[in-house]
Amino acid sequence: MTRAAVFVDKDGTLIENVPYNVDPALLAFTRGAVEALQRLARAGYALFVVTNQPGVALGLFDRAALDRLLQALRTLLNERGVELAGLYACTHRPASHGLAPCTCRKPAPGMLQRAADEHDIDLGRSWMVGDILDDVEAGRRAGCRTVMLDVGHETEWRLSDQRLPHFGVADLAEAADVILSEDGGGAPIQPVKAVHDEC
C-alpha cells in the first residue's frame, strides 16, 4: 500500500544554512522545524530529507564527512521523536562547462522518485517543502504539491509553471499547517523503515 510523504530540503529549510558545513556542532534547526516534523509524523506522513551536497564533487569535503553530518542530523531528530524514512543526498556538482546534469540534483526530481520507488510513496499525495525555486521545481516535476518558505534565500527568481509553488509560507511550522489543512488532518499512520540512502 502506497503512502503519502513530506520531502524536506535540508539547508535553509530544516536547518539554518551554513554553506558547505560538515561540522555537526553547527547544526541548528530553523524556527518551528522540529515541532512541524513531529506534527507531520503523528499525522502519518513518511518524512524524507532531500539535499544537494555538491561540496563532495567540488572537493570541499569528502563523503565520510558528509555522512557524519547526516547521521548527526538523524540522531538529533530521533532524540526529538522524529524518525526519517530516508535521507537522500546528491553529491554531484551543478551542470556547467559542458557537463551534463545528473538526474538527482534538484531541480531534477530524481531523489524524490527514487524515494518513492524504494518506499512505496504516492507522489501525487505527497509534498515537497523547500526554501528556493529549485526545490519547488523538483517537487512539481515529481508530481508533488509544493510549499516554499519565503525566507529570502531565493536570489534568481527564474519563474515558470514548474517553478511556481502551490503555497508560500514563513517557516516549517506554517508549512505543516498548510499540509495538514489541505489533506484534512493528514494521512493514515503507516510504519516506516529508517534507512540512510545516497545517490
N, C-alpha and C positions, 0 to 999 in steps of 0.2 A: 504494500500500500504506500503510495507516494504521500509526502507531507510537505507542508509549507516551511520556508526558511526565511531568515533575515541575514543578508550578506552585509557586512560592515567593513568599510575601509579602516585601516589602522591609523596612519599618521594624520593628525588634524581632525579626525572624527572620533575614534575611540580613545586615543591618547594624544597628549599635546605634541605638536610637531617639533621635533628636534632633528634637523636634517642629518641624514646618514648616521643616526645614532645606533650603536650596538651595545651601549652600556646599560645594563638592567637598572642601575641605580637612578638613571634619569627618566625611567618610565613614570608617567603621571597621567591619570585618567582625566579626560575632559569633563567639564561640568555636567553632572547628571548621568554620565555614561554607565556607571555600574548599576545604578537603580533602573535605568532603562532596560539593560540587558536582563536584569533579574525579572522585571515585569514580562518581557517577551518570552523568557524561558518558562515562566509559570504559565503563560498562555499556550505553551506547547510548540513554539517555533524552534526549529533546528537553527542554531546560531553558528555562523561562519565568519571568519576574518579573511578578507582577500586583499592582498597588499602588493604593490610594485616595490621591489627592492633592487634597483639597478646598481647599487653600490658594490655588489659582488662582481658583476661583469665589468664594472669600471675600475676594479682593483682597490677600492677604498676599504673593504673589509672582506674576510673570507666567509664561506658558507658556515663554518663551525661557529663563528662569532654571531652570525645571524640566528642560527639555531638556538644558541644560548639565550639570546634576547627573546625569541619567540616562546621558548619554554618558560622563561621568567614571566612573560605576559600571561601565558596559560595558567601558571601557578597562581599569580595574583588574582586572576578571575576565579579560579577554583576556590581559593580562600574566601571569596565573597559569594560563593554559592552559584557561580555561573560556569557551566560546562560547555565548552565549544564542541560542536560536532566535527569541525575541521578548521584547519588554518592553512591557507594556501598562499605561497609567496612566489611571485615571478621575479627571477633574478637576472633577467635579460636586460640589456641596455636598450634605450629608446632607438627606434629605427632612424638611421641617419647615414650620410656618406655612402649611399648605395646599399646599405644593409636592409634586407627585407625584414618587415616587422614579424615578431613572433605572434602566436595565436593566443597567448595568455596575458600579455601585458595590457592592463586597462589603457585605452578604451575597448580593447578586444574583449570578448565575453568568455574566453577560454577557461578561466579559473571557475567561473560560475557554472559553466556547462560541465566541467569535469566533476565538480562537487555534486551536481545534480545526478550525473551518471553513477557516481560511486556511493551516493547516499539516498537514492530514490526520492529526489526532490522534484516537486512540481513547480517549475519556474514560473508558470502563469499565476500561481497563488503566492509567489514569493516577492521579496522586496530587496532592493539594493539601496544602502544608505552611505553617502559619502559627502565630501566637502568640496569637490571640484567636478567640472562637467565631464571629465573622463570617466569618473565613477558612474555618473548618470548614463552616459552612452553605453558603458559595459552592461549595465543593468537592462537598459532598453533593448540592446541587441540580443541579450539572453532571454528576453520575454518577460522580465520582471517589471513590477511597478517601482518607482524610484522616489527617494526623498533626498534633497540636497540641504546640507547645513550651510546657511548663508553666514559664514564667519569670516569672509574676506580673503579666503585662500585661493579662489579662482582669479587669475590675472589676465587670461586671454579672451574669455567670453566669446569663443567661436560657436555661435548658436546654429542649430539645425533642429529638425524634428527629432532626431535621435539624441540630441543633447539638451532637450527641454525636460526638466524634472517635473514629475507629476505633482510634487509638493515641495515647498521651501519652508524650512524651519530654522530656529535659532540654535538648537542643540539636540543631542540624542534623546533627551527626555521628551521633547516635543515630537521627535520622530516616532517614538514609541506611542505617544498619544494618537498620532495620525494613523499608524498601522493598526493599532487595536480598535480604533473607531471605525476605520474603513472595513475591517474584517469582522465587525460585530462582536468584538471581545476576544478574538484570537482563534487559533487552530486547535484541533483536538490534541491532547497531550500524547506524545509518542516517545518511546525510549530512543536515545541517540547514542551512537558509539563514538567515543573520543578517540580521534586519530590525529597524527601530525603528517601533513602532506606537503609536497613540494612540486614545483614544475621543473 
